[in-house]
Amino acid sequence: MDFASQGWLGRLPRVLSTRQCPLCSSIRFVAAESSWPDGLLRLLMLRPVRCVNCWRRYYWFGTANKAAE
Ligand SMILES: [Zn+2]
């Protein structure tokens, strides 16, 4: 199911429960640039990352595992 084709749902941040891109199965991520919801989401222990393969933006829980920078 592609949420990007469903209007506003496509703009919701996607939180990954695994460290794997659901779209392209890549396990390589980099830290994403900050955007407006990040300050809020950081309070919820979410950090922005970007898949290096398809360049989609996701959020991870926690701060223990650093994305490659
Ligand atoms: Zn990907």
N, CA, C, O and the ligand as a Tripos MOL2 file, in Angstrom:
@<TRIPOS>MOLECULE
protein
  277   275    70     0     0
PROTEIN
NO_CHARGES

@<TRIPOS>ATOM
      1 N           0.8510   -1.2010    0.0000 N.3       1 MET1
      2 CA          0.0000    0.0000    0.0000 C.3       1 MET1
      3 C           0.8820    1.2440    0.0000 C.2       1 MET1
      4 O           1.7810    1.3730    0.8300 O.2       1 MET1
      5 N           0.6300    2.1260   -0.9010 N.am      2 ASP2
      6 CA          1.4570    3.3290   -1.0130 C.3       2 ASP2
      7 C           0.7210    4.5330   -0.4420 C.2       2 ASP2
      8 O          -0.2100    5.0550   -1.0540 O.2       2 ASP2
      9 N           1.1450    4.9580    0.7200 N.am      3 PHE3
     10 CA          0.4890    6.0850    1.3800 C.3       3 PHE3
     11 C           0.7520    7.4030    0.6590 C.2       3 PHE3
     12 O          -0.0100    8.3600    0.7990 O.2       3 PHE3
     13 N           1.8180    7.4420   -0.0980 N.am      4 ALA4
     14 CA          2.1600    8.6870   -0.7840 C.3       4 ALA4
     15 C           1.0970    9.0720   -1.8010 C.2       4 ALA4
     16 O           0.9800   10.2410   -2.1670 O.2       4 ALA4
     17 N           0.3340    8.1100   -2.2530 N.am      5 SER5
     18 CA         -0.6880    8.3940   -3.2520 C.3       5 SER5
     19 C          -2.0260    8.7220   -2.6100 C.2       5 SER5
     20 O          -3.0310    8.8720   -3.3050 O.2       5 SER5
     21 N          -2.0430    8.8320   -1.2920 N.am      6 GLN6
     22 CA         -3.3060    9.0460   -0.6010 C.3       6 GLN6
     23 C          -3.3390   10.3950    0.1100 C.2       6 GLN6
     24 O          -3.7290   10.4750    1.2750 O.2       6 GLN6
     25 N          -2.9370   11.4400   -0.5790 N.am      7 GLY7
     26 CA         -3.0730   12.7900   -0.0530 C.3       7 GLY7
     27 C          -2.3140   13.0230    1.2300 C.2       7 GLY7
     28 O          -1.1190   12.7380    1.3130 O.2       7 GLY7
     29 N          -3.0050   13.5430    2.2370 N.am      8 TRP8
     30 CA         -2.3310   13.9640    3.4670 C.3       8 TRP8
     31 C          -1.6600   12.8180    4.1900 C.2       8 TRP8
     32 O          -0.7080   13.0430    4.9370 O.2       8 TRP8
     33 N          -2.1170   11.6110    3.9970 N.am      9 LEU9
     34 CA         -1.4740   10.4810    4.6660 C.3       9 LEU9
     35 C          -0.0220   10.3410    4.2410 C.2       9 LEU9
     36 O           0.8210    9.8810    5.0120 O.2       9 LEU9
     37 N           0.2600   10.7390    3.0150 N.am     10 GLY10
     38 CA          1.6160   10.6400    2.5160 C.3      10 GLY10
     39 C           2.5710   11.5920    3.1910 C.2      10 GLY10
     40 O           3.7880   11.4240    3.1070 O.2      10 GLY10
     41 N           2.0270   12.5930    3.8640 N.am     11 ARG11
     42 CA          2.8980   13.5630    4.5290 C.3      11 ARG11
     43 C           3.1270   13.2390    6.0000 C.2      11 ARG11
     44 O           3.9230   13.9070    6.6600 O.2      11 ARG11
     45 N           2.4560   12.2440    6.5140 N.am     12 LEU12
     46 CA          2.6900   11.8620    7.8930 C.3      12 LEU12
     47 C           4.0660   11.2250    8.0230 C.2      12 LEU12
     48 O           4.4920   10.4780    7.1420 O.2      12 LEU12
     49 N           4.7570   11.5150    9.1100 N.am     13 PRO13
     50 CA          6.0470   10.8560    9.3120 C.3      13 PRO13
     51 C           5.8670    9.3580    9.4900 C.2      13 PRO13
     52 O           4.9410    8.8910   10.1530 O.2      13 PRO13
     53 N           6.7600    8.6440    8.8920 N.am     14 ARG14
     54 CA          6.6830    7.1860    9.0080 C.3      14 ARG14
     55 C           7.7200    6.6990    9.9950 C.2      14 ARG14
     56 O           8.9070    7.0010    9.8790 O.2      14 ARG14
     57 N           7.2610    5.9580   10.9450 N.am     15 VAL15
     58 CA          8.1570    5.4300   11.9590 C.3      15 VAL15
     59 C           8.4540    3.9780   11.6470 C.2      15 VAL15
     60 O           7.5510    3.1560   11.4940 O.2      15 VAL15
     61 N           9.7310    3.6830   11.5570 N.am     16 LEU16
     62 CA         10.1260    2.3120   11.2810 C.3      16 LEU16
     63 C          10.3570    1.5590   12.5810 C.2      16 LEU16
     64 O          11.0240    2.0520   13.4920 O.2      16 LEU16
     65 N           9.8050    0.3760   12.6520 N.am     17 SER17
     66 CA         10.0520   -0.4630   13.8240 C.3      17 SER17
     67 C          11.2890   -1.3250   13.6080 C.2      17 SER17
     68 O          11.8710   -1.8380   14.5630 O.2      17 SER17
     69 N          11.6810   -1.4800   12.3630 N.am     18 THR18
     70 CA         12.9150   -2.1860   12.0610 C.3      18 THR18
     71 C          13.8440   -1.2290   11.3270 C.2      18 THR18
     72 O          13.3980   -0.2170   10.7870 O.2      18 THR18
     73 N          15.1220   -1.5440   11.3070 N.am     19 ARG19
     74 CA         16.0920   -0.6720   10.6360 C.3      19 ARG19
     75 C          16.2380   -1.0900    9.1860 C.2      19 ARG19
     76 O          17.3430   -1.2650    8.6730 O.2      19 ARG19
     77 N          15.0970   -1.2440    8.5440 N.am     20 GLN20
     78 CA         15.1100   -1.6230    7.1390 C.3      20 GLN20
     79 C          14.0460   -0.8360    6.4010 C.2      20 GLN20
     80 O          12.9300   -0.6780    6.8950 O.2      20 GLN20
     81 N          14.3860   -0.3450    5.2260 N.am     21 CYS21
     82 CA         13.4400    0.4210    4.4380 C.3      21 CYS21
     83 C          12.3370   -0.4970    3.9160 C.2      21 CYS21
     84 O          12.6270   -1.4870    3.2440 O.2      21 CYS21
     85 N          11.0650   -0.1790    4.2200 N.am     22 PRO22
     86 CA          9.9750   -1.0360    3.7520 C.3      22 PRO22
     87 C           9.7680   -0.9470    2.2460 C.2      22 PRO22
     88 O           9.1240   -1.8070    1.6460 O.2      22 PRO22
     89 N          10.3170    0.0940    1.6480 N.am     23 LEU23
     90 CA         10.0950    0.3070    0.2240 C.3      23 LEU23
     91 C          11.1050   -0.4440   -0.6330 C.2      23 LEU23
     92 O          10.7430   -1.1090   -1.6040 O.2      23 LEU23
     93 N          12.3750   -0.3300   -0.2600 N.am     24 CYS24
     94 CA         13.4130   -0.9180   -1.1160 C.3      24 CYS24
     95 C          14.2560   -1.9440   -0.3710 C.2      24 CYS24
     96 O          15.2000   -2.4930   -0.9400 O.2      24 CYS24
     97 N          13.9340   -2.2110    0.8820 N.am     25 SER25
     98 CA         14.6270   -3.2230    1.6880 C.3      25 SER25
     99 C          16.0640   -2.8630    2.0240 C.2      25 SER25
    100 O          16.8130   -3.7000    2.5280 O.2      25 SER25
    101 N          16.4570   -1.6190    1.7480 N.am     26 SER26
    102 CA         17.8000   -1.2080    2.1080 C.3      26 SER26
    103 C          17.9390   -1.1250    3.6300 C.2      26 SER26
    104 O          16.9830   -0.8040    4.3360 O.2      26 SER26
    105 N          19.1320   -1.4180    4.1160 N.am     27 ILE27
    106 CA         19.3790   -1.2660    5.5480 C.3      27 ILE27
    107 C          20.3630   -0.1310    5.7930 C.2      27 ILE27
    108 O          20.8660    0.0350    6.9040 O.2      27 ILE27
    109 N          20.6320    0.6440    4.7560 N.am     28 ARG28
    110 CA         21.5510    1.7640    4.8890 C.3      28 ARG28
    111 C          20.7750    3.0670    5.0010 C.2      28 ARG28
    112 O          19.9460    3.3920    4.1500 O.2      28 ARG28
    113 N          21.0620    3.8080    6.0690 N.am     29 PHE29
    114 CA         20.3880    5.0750    6.3090 C.3      29 PHE29
    115 C          21.4040    6.1320    6.6800 C.2      29 PHE29
    116 O          22.4930    5.8310    7.1700 O.2      29 PHE29
    117 N          21.0320    7.3640    6.4410 N.am     30 VAL30
    118 CA         21.8300    8.4810    6.9260 C.3      30 VAL30
    119 C          20.9120    9.3860    7.7380 C.2      30 VAL30
    120 O          19.6920    9.3600    7.5820 O.2      30 VAL30
    121 N          21.5200   10.1790    8.6020 N.am     31 ALA31
    122 CA         20.7260   11.1380    9.3750 C.3      31 ALA31
    123 C          20.0940   12.1350    8.4170 C.2      31 ALA31
    124 O          20.7610   12.6740    7.5350 O.2      31 ALA31
    125 N          18.8030   12.3740    8.6000 N.am     32 ALA32
    126 CA         18.0940   13.2900    7.7090 C.3      32 ALA32
    127 C          18.2380   14.7220    8.2030 C.2      32 ALA32
    128 O          18.5250   14.9680    9.3750 O.2      32 ALA32
    129 N          18.0360   15.6490    7.2950 N.am     33 GLU33
    130 CA         18.0310   17.0630    7.6710 C.3      33 GLU33
    131 C          16.8370   17.3430    8.5810 C.2      33 GLU33
    132 O          15.8310   16.6350    8.5330 O.2      33 GLU33
    133 N          16.9520   18.3540    9.3890 N.am     34 SER34
    134 CA         15.8660   18.6860   10.3030 C.3      34 SER34
    135 C          14.7390   19.3940    9.5630 C.2      34 SER34
    136 O          14.9770   20.1410    8.6140 O.2      34 SER34
    137 N          13.5250   19.1550   10.0020 N.am     35 SER35
    138 CA         12.3790   19.8760    9.4650 C.3      35 SER35
    139 C          11.4430   20.2100   10.6200 C.2      35 SER35
    140 O          11.7120   19.8700   11.7720 O.2      35 SER35
    141 N          10.3490   20.8750   10.2970 N.am     36 TRP36
    142 CA          9.5240   21.4460   11.3530 C.3      36 TRP36
    143 C           9.0320   20.4840   12.4330 C.2      36 TRP36
    144 O           8.9920   20.8880   13.5950 O.2      36 TRP36
    145 N           8.6550   19.2420   12.1310 N.am     37 PRO37
    146 CA          8.1220   18.4330   13.2480 C.3      37 PRO37
    147 C           9.1950   17.7870   14.1090 C.2      37 PRO37
    148 O           8.8810   17.1520   15.1170 O.2      37 PRO37
    149 N          10.4650   17.9410   13.7220 N.am     38 ASP38
    150 CA         11.5050   17.1600   14.3830 C.3      38 ASP38
    151 C          11.7000   17.5050   15.8540 C.2      38 ASP38
    152 O          11.9610   16.6270   16.6760 O.2      38 ASP38
    153 N          11.5740   18.7790   16.1760 N.am     39 GLY39
    154 CA         11.7330   19.1660   17.5740 C.3      39 GLY39
    155 C          10.6960   18.4840   18.4450 C.2      39 GLY39
    156 O          10.9830   18.0310   19.5540 O.2      39 GLY39
    157 N           9.4980   18.4220   17.9190 N.am     40 LEU40
    158 CA          8.4020   17.7670   18.6310 C.3      40 LEU40
    159 C           8.6310   16.2620   18.7130 C.2      40 LEU40
    160 O           8.4460   15.6410   19.7600 O.2      40 LEU40
    161 N           9.0350   15.6980   17.5890 N.am     41 LEU41
    162 CA          9.2050   14.2520   17.5320 C.3      41 LEU41
    163 C          10.3920   13.7910   18.3620 C.2      41 LEU41
    164 O          10.4260   12.6650   18.8580 O.2      41 LEU41
    165 N          11.3780   14.6950   18.5040 N.am     42 ARG42
    166 CA         12.5410   14.3270   19.3050 C.3      42 ARG42
    167 C          12.1400   14.1090   20.7630 C.2      42 ARG42
    168 O          12.7490   13.3190   21.4840 O.2      42 ARG42
    169 N          11.1030   14.8280   21.1710 N.am     43 LEU43
    170 CA         10.5970   14.6300   22.5320 C.3      43 LEU43
    171 C          10.0120   13.2340   22.7020 C.2      43 LEU43
    172 O           9.9400   12.7040   23.8110 O.2      43 LEU43
    173 N           9.6050   12.6610   21.6070 N.am     44 LEU44
    174 CA          9.0380   11.3080   21.6370 C.3      44 LEU44
    175 C          10.0960   10.2630   21.3080 C.2      44 LEU44
    176 O           9.7800    9.1090   21.0180 O.2      44 LEU44
    177 N          11.3690   10.6910   21.3590 N.am     45 MET45
    178 CA         12.4830    9.7820   21.0860 C.3      45 MET45
    179 C          12.4930    9.3000   19.6360 C.2      45 MET45
    180 O          12.9030    8.1780   19.3410 O.2      45 MET45
    181 N          12.0390   10.1620   18.7510 N.am     46 LEU46
    182 CA         12.0830    9.8120   17.3380 C.3      46 LEU46
    183 C          13.1370   10.6560   16.6580 C.2      46 LEU46
    184 O          13.2400   11.8560   16.9160 O.2      46 LEU46
    185 N          13.9200   10.0400   15.7940 N.am     47 ARG47
    186 CA         14.9320   10.7980   15.0710 C.3      47 ARG47
    187 C          14.7960   10.5610   13.5660 C.2      47 ARG47
    188 O          14.5150    9.4470   13.1250 O.2      47 ARG47
    189 N          14.9980   11.6200   12.7910 N.am     48 PRO48
    190 CA         14.8060   11.5000   11.3430 C.3      48 PRO48
    191 C          15.9900   10.8460   10.6520 C.2      48 PRO48
    192 O          17.1470   11.1630   10.9280 O.2      48 PRO48
    193 N          15.6830    9.9450    9.7650 N.am     49 VAL49
    194 CA         16.7170    9.3030    8.9470 C.3      49 VAL49
    195 C          16.2210    9.2400    7.5070 C.2      49 VAL49
    196 O          15.0310    9.3930    7.2290 O.2      49 VAL49
    197 N          17.1500    9.0160    6.6170 N.am     50 ARG50
    198 CA         16.8020    8.9210    5.2130 C.3      50 ARG50
    199 C          17.4260    7.6660    4.6380 C.2      50 ARG50
    200 O          18.5950    7.3720    4.8890 O.2      50 ARG50
    201 N          16.6570    6.9360    3.8770 N.am     51 CYS51
    202 CA         17.1660    5.7550    3.1930 C.3      51 CYS51
    203 C          18.1340    6.2090    2.1040 C.2      51 CYS51
    204 O          17.7950    7.0830    1.3060 O.2      51 CYS51
    205 N          19.3280    5.6320    2.0600 N.am     52 VAL52
    206 CA         20.3100    6.0750    1.0720 C.3      52 VAL52
    207 C          19.9760    5.5580   -0.3220 C.2      52 VAL52
    208 O          20.5070    6.0600   -1.3130 O.2      52 VAL52
    209 N          19.1260    4.5890   -0.4040 N.am     53 ASN53
    210 CA         18.8080    3.9920   -1.7020 C.3      53 ASN53
    211 C          17.6510    4.7060   -2.3990 C.2      53 ASN53
    212 O          17.7900    5.1310   -3.5460 O.2      53 ASN53
    213 N          16.5070    4.8430   -1.7170 N.am     54 CYS54
    214 CA         15.3430    5.4630   -2.3550 C.3      54 CYS54
    215 C          15.1120    6.8780   -1.8430 C.2      54 CYS54
    216 O          14.2290    7.5840   -2.3300 O.2      54 CYS54
    217 N          15.9190    7.2930   -0.8460 N.am     55 TRP55
    218 CA         15.8980    8.6630   -0.3290 C.3      55 TRP55
    219 C          14.5790    9.0500    0.3290 C.2      55 TRP55
    220 O          14.2230   10.2270    0.3770 O.2      55 TRP55
    221 N          13.8720    8.0750    0.8250 N.am     56 ARG56
    222 CA         12.6750    8.3810    1.5920 C.3      56 ARG56
    223 C          13.0400    8.7080    3.0230 C.2      56 ARG56
    224 O          14.0600    8.2660    3.5500 O.2      56 ARG56
    225 N          12.1710    9.4980    3.6340 N.am     57 ARG57
    226 CA         12.4220    9.9550    4.9840 C.3      57 ARG57
    227 C          11.6060    9.1190    5.9650 C.2      57 ARG57
    228 O          10.4230    8.8530    5.7520 O.2      57 ARG57
    229 N          12.2740    8.7110    7.0490 N.am     58 TYR58
    230 CA         11.5910    7.9350    8.0740 C.3      58 TYR58
    231 C          12.0220    8.4160    9.4400 C.2      58 TYR58
    232 O          12.8920    9.2760    9.5770 O.2      58 TYR58
    233 N          11.3980    7.8450   10.4390 N.am     59 TYR59
    234 CA         11.8130    8.1140   11.8120 C.3      59 TYR59
    235 C          12.1220    6.8080   12.4990 C.2      59 TYR59
    236 O          11.4730    5.7840   12.2860 O.2      59 TYR59
    237 N          13.1330    6.8860   13.3280 N.am     60 TRP60
    238 CA         13.4900    5.7420   14.1560 C.3      60 TRP60
    239 C          13.2030    6.0770   15.5990 C.2      60 TRP60
    240 O          13.2690    7.2340   16.0150 O.2      60 TRP60
    241 N          12.8890    5.0600   16.3440 N.am     61 PHE61
    242 CA         12.7980    5.2130   17.7900 C.3      61 PHE61
    243 C          14.1890    5.1480   18.3950 C.2      61 PHE61
    244 O          15.0600    4.4130   17.9300 O.2      61 PHE61
    245 N          14.3720    5.9290   19.4370 N.am     62 GLY62
    246 CA         15.5800    5.7860   20.2180 C.3      62 GLY62
    247 C          16.7570    6.5700   19.6860 C.2      62 GLY62
    248 O          16.7140    7.1270   18.5900 O.2      62 GLY62
    249 N          17.8050    6.6020   20.4810 N.am     63 THR63
    250 CA         18.9860    7.3570   20.1250 C.3      63 THR63
    251 C          20.2400    6.4930   20.1960 C.2      63 THR63
    252 O          21.3360    6.9830   19.9250 O.2      63 THR63
    253 N          20.1040    5.2420   20.5490 N.am     64 ALA64
    254 CA         21.2680    4.3980   20.8070 C.3      64 ALA64
    255 C          22.0590    4.1300   19.5250 C.2      64 ALA64
    256 O          23.2820    4.2690   19.5080 O.2      64 ALA64
    257 N          21.3710    3.7510   18.4690 N.am     65 ASN65
    258 CA         22.0740    3.4280   17.2280 C.3      65 ASN65
    259 C          22.1700    4.6550   16.3360 C.2      65 ASN65
    260 O          21.1590    5.2030   15.8970 O.2      65 ASN65
    261 N          23.3580    5.0630   16.0850 N.am     66 LYS66
    262 CA         23.5410    6.2250   15.2330 C.3      66 LYS66
    263 C          23.4930    5.8330   13.7660 C.2      66 LYS66
    264 O          24.0190    4.7940   13.3670 O.2      66 LYS66
    265 N          22.8660    6.6640   12.9870 N.am     67 ALA67
    266 CA         22.9070    6.4570   11.5410 C.3      67 ALA67
    267 C          24.3000    6.8370   11.0460 C.2      67 ALA67
    268 O          24.9790    7.6690   11.6470 O.2      67 ALA67
    269 N          24.6970    6.2420    9.9870 N.am     68 ALA68
    270 CA         25.9950    6.5980    9.3910 C.3      68 ALA68
    271 C          25.9770    8.0510    8.9530 C.2      68 ALA68
    272 O          25.0210    8.5250    8.3390 O.2      68 ALA68
    273 N          27.0370    8.7350    9.2770 N.am     69 GLU69
    274 CA         27.0660   10.1610    8.9350 C.3      69 GLU69
    275 C          28.2970   10.4920    8.1240 C.2      69 GLU69
    276 O          28.4930   11.6460    7.7430 O.2      69 GLU69
    277 ZN         14.6000    2.7780    0.6920 Zn       70 ZN70
@<TRIPOS>BOND
     1     1     2 1
     2     2     3 1
     3     3     4 2
     4     3     5 am
     5     5     6 1
     6     6     7 1
     7     7     8 2
     8     7     9 am
     9     9    10 1
    10    10    11 1
    11    11    12 2
    12    11    13 am
    13    13    14 1
    14    14    15 1
    15    15    16 2
    16    15    17 am
    17    17    18 1
    18    18    19 1
    19    19    20 2
    20    19    21 am
    21    21    22 1
    22    22    23 1
    23    23    24 2
    24    23    25 am
    25    25    26 1
    26    26    27 1
    27    27    28 2
    28    27    29 am
    29    29    30 1
    30    30    31 1
    31    31    32 2
    32    31    33 am
    33    33    34 1
    34    34    35 1
    35    35    36 2
    36    35    37 am
    37    37    38 1
    38    38    39 1
    39    39    40 2
    40    39    41 am
    41    41    42 1
    42    42    43 1
    43    43    44 2
    44    43    45 am
    45    45    46 1
    46    46    47 1
    47    47    48 2
    48    47    49 am
    49    49    50 1
    50    50    51 1
    51    51    52 2
    52    51    53 am
    53    53    54 1
    54    54    55 1
    55    55    56 2
    56    55    57 am
    57    57    58 1
    58    58    59 1
    59    59    60 2
    60    59    61 am
    61    61    62 1
    62    62    63 1
    63    63    64 2
    64    63    65 am
    65    65    66 1
    66    66    67 1
    67    67    68 2
    68    67    69 am
    69    69    70 1
    70    70    71 1
    71    71    72 2
    72    71    73 am
    73    73    74 1
    74    74    75 1
    75    75    76 2
    76    75    77 am
    77    77    78 1
    78    78    79 1
    79    79    80 2
    80    79    81 am
    81    81    82 1
    82    82    83 1
    83    83    84 2
    84    83    85 am
    85    85    86 1
    86    86    87 1
    87    87    88 2
    88    87    89 am
    89    89    90 1
    90    90    91 1
    91    91    92 2
    92    91    93 am
    93    93    94 1
    94    94    95 1
    95    95    96 2
    96    95    97 am
    97    97    98 1
    98    98    99 1
    99    99   100 2
   100    99   101 am
   101   101   102 1
   102   102   103 1
   103   103   104 2
   104   103   105 am
   105   105   106 1
   106   106   107 1
   107   107   108 2
   108   107   109 am
   109   109   110 1
   110   110   111 1
   111   111   112 2
   112   111   113 am
   113   113   114 1
   114   114   115 1
   115   115   116 2
   116   115   117 am
   117   117   118 1
   118   118   119 1
   119   119   120 2
   120   119   121 am
   121   121   122 1
   122   122   123 1
   123   123   124 2
   124   123   125 am
   125   125   126 1
   126   126   127 1
   127   127   128 2
   128   127   129 am
   129   129   130 1
   130   130   131 1
   131   131   132 2
   132   131   133 am
   133   133   134 1
   134   134   135 1
   135   135   136 2
   136   135   137 am
   137   137   138 1
   138   138   139 1
   139   139   140 2
   140   139   141 am
   141   141   142 1
   142   142   143 1
   143   143   144 2
   144   143   145 am
   145   145   146 1
   146   146   147 1
   147   147   148 2
   148   147   149 am
   149   149   150 1
   150   150   151 1
   151   151   152 2
   152   151   153 am
   153   153   154 1
   154   154   155 1
   155   155   156 2
   156   155   157 am
   157   157   158 1
   158   158   159 1
   159   159   160 2
   160   159   161 am
   161   161   162 1
   162   162   163 1
   163   163   164 2
   164   163   165 am
   165   165   166 1
   166   166   167 1
   167   167   168 2
   168   167   169 am
   169   169   170 1
   170   170   171 1
   171   171   172 2
   172   171   173 am
   173   173   174 1
   174   174   175 1
   175   175   176 2
   176   175   177 am
   177   177   178 1
   178   178   179 1
   179   179   180 2
   180   179   181 am
   181   181   182 1
   182   182   183 1
   183   183   184 2
   184   183   185 am
   185   185   186 1
   186   186   187 1
   187   187   188 2
   188   187   189 am
   189   189   190 1
   190   190   191 1
   191   191   192 2
   192   191   193 am
   193   193   194 1
   194   194   195 1
   195   195   196 2
   196   195   197 am
   197   197   198 1
   198   198   199 1
   199   199   200 2
   200   199   201 am
   201   201   202 1
   202   202   203 1
   203   203   204 2
   204   203   205 am
   205   205   206 1
   206   206   207 1
   207   207   208 2
   208   207   209 am
   209   209   210 1
   210   210   211 1
   211   211   212 2
   212   211   213 am
   213   213   214 1
   214   214   215 1
   215   215   216 2
   216   215   217 am
   217   217   218 1
   218   218   219 1
   219   219   220 2
   220   219   221 am
   221   221   222 1
   222   222   223 1
   223   223   224 2
   224   223   225 am
   225   225   226 1
   226   226   227 1
   227   227   228 2
   228   227   229 am
   229   229   230 1
   230   230   231 1
   231   231   232 2
   232   231   233 am
   233   233   234 1
   234   234   235 1
   235   235   236 2
   236   235   237 am
   237   237   238 1
   238   238   239 1
   239   239   240 2
   240   239   241 am
   241   241   242 1
   242   242   243 1
   243   243   244 2
   244   243   245 am
   245   245   246 1
   246   246   247 1
   247   247   248 2
   248   247   249 am
   249   249   250 1
   250   250   251 1
   251   251   252 2
   252   251   253 am
   253   253   254 1
   254   254   255 1
   255   255   256 2
   256   255   257 am
   257   257   258 1
   258   258   259 1
   259   259   260 2
   260   259   261 am
   261   261   262 1
   262   262   263 1
   263   263   264 2
   264   263   265 am
   265   265   266 1
   266   266   267 1
   267   267   268 2
   268   267   269 am
   269   269   270 1
   270   270   271 1
   271   271   272 2
   272   271   273 am
   273   273   274 1
   274   274   275 1
   275   275   276 2
@<TRIPOS>SUBSTRUCTURE
     1 MET1         2 RESIDUE 1 A MET
     2 ASP2         6 RESIDUE 1 A ASP
     3 PHE3        10 RESIDUE 1 A PHE
     4 ALA4        14 RESIDUE 1 A ALA
     5 SER5        18 RESIDUE 1 A SER
     6 GLN6        22 RESIDUE 1 A GLN
     7 GLY7        26 RESIDUE 1 A GLY
     8 TRP8        30 RESIDUE 1 A TRP
     9 LEU9        34 RESIDUE 1 A LEU
    10 GLY10       38 RESIDUE 1 A GLY
    11 ARG11       42 RESIDUE 1 A ARG
    12 LEU12       46 RESIDUE 1 A LEU
    13 PRO13       50 RESIDUE 1 A PRO
    14 ARG14       54 RESIDUE 1 A ARG
    15 VAL15       58 RESIDUE 1 A VAL
    16 LEU16       62 RESIDUE 1 A LEU
    17 SER17       66 RESIDUE 1 A SER
    18 THR18       70 RESIDUE 1 A THR
    19 ARG19       74 RESIDUE 1 A ARG
    20 GLN20       78 RESIDUE 1 A GLN
    21 CYS21       82 RESIDUE 1 A CYS
    22 PRO22       86 RESIDUE 1 A PRO
    23 LEU23       90 RESIDUE 1 A LEU
    24 CYS24       94 RESIDUE 1 A CYS
    25 SER25       98 RESIDUE 1 A SER
    26 SER26      102 RESIDUE 1 A SER
    27 ILE27      106 RESIDUE 1 A ILE
    28 ARG28      110 RESIDUE 1 A ARG
    29 PHE29      114 RESIDUE 1 A PHE
    30 VAL30      118 RESIDUE 1 A VAL
    31 ALA31      122 RESIDUE 1 A ALA
    32 ALA32      126 RESIDUE 1 A ALA
    33 GLU33      130 RESIDUE 1 A GLU
    34 SER34      134 RESIDUE 1 A SER
    35 SER35      138 RESIDUE 1 A SER
    36 TRP36      142 RESIDUE 1 A TRP
    37 PRO37      146 RESIDUE 1 A PRO
    38 ASP38      150 RESIDUE 1 A ASP
    39 GLY39      154 RESIDUE 1 A GLY
    40 LEU40      158 RESIDUE 1 A LEU
    41 LEU41      162 RESIDUE 1 A LEU
    42 ARG42      166 RESIDUE 1 A ARG
    43 LEU43      170 RESIDUE 1 A LEU
    44 LEU44      174 RESIDUE 1 A LEU
    45 MET45      178 RESIDUE 1 A MET
    46 LEU46      182 RESIDUE 1 A LEU
    47 ARG47      186 RESIDUE 1 A ARG
    48 PRO48      190 RESIDUE 1 A PRO
    49 VAL49      194 RESIDUE 1 A VAL
    50 ARG50      198 RESIDUE 1 A ARG
    51 CYS51      202 RESIDUE 1 A CYS
    52 VAL52      206 RESIDUE 1 A VAL
    53 ASN53      210 RESIDUE 1 A ASN
    54 CYS54      214 RESIDUE 1 A CYS
    55 TRP55      218 RESIDUE 1 A TRP
    56 ARG56      222 RESIDUE 1 A ARG
    57 ARG57      226 RESIDUE 1 A ARG
    58 TYR58      230 RESIDUE 1 A TYR
    59 TYR59      234 RESIDUE 1 A TYR
    60 TRP60      238 RESIDUE 1 A TRP
    61 PHE61      242 RESIDUE 1 A PHE
    62 GLY62      246 RESIDUE 1 A GLY
    63 THR63      250 RESIDUE 1 A THR
    64 ALA64      254 RESIDUE 1 A ALA
    65 ASN65      258 RESIDUE 1 A ASN
    66 LYS66      262 RESIDUE 1 A LYS
    67 ALA67      266 RESIDUE 1 A ALA
    68 ALA68      270 RESIDUE 1 A ALA
    69 GLU69      274 RESIDUE 1 A GLU
    70 ZN70       277 GROUP 0 **** ****
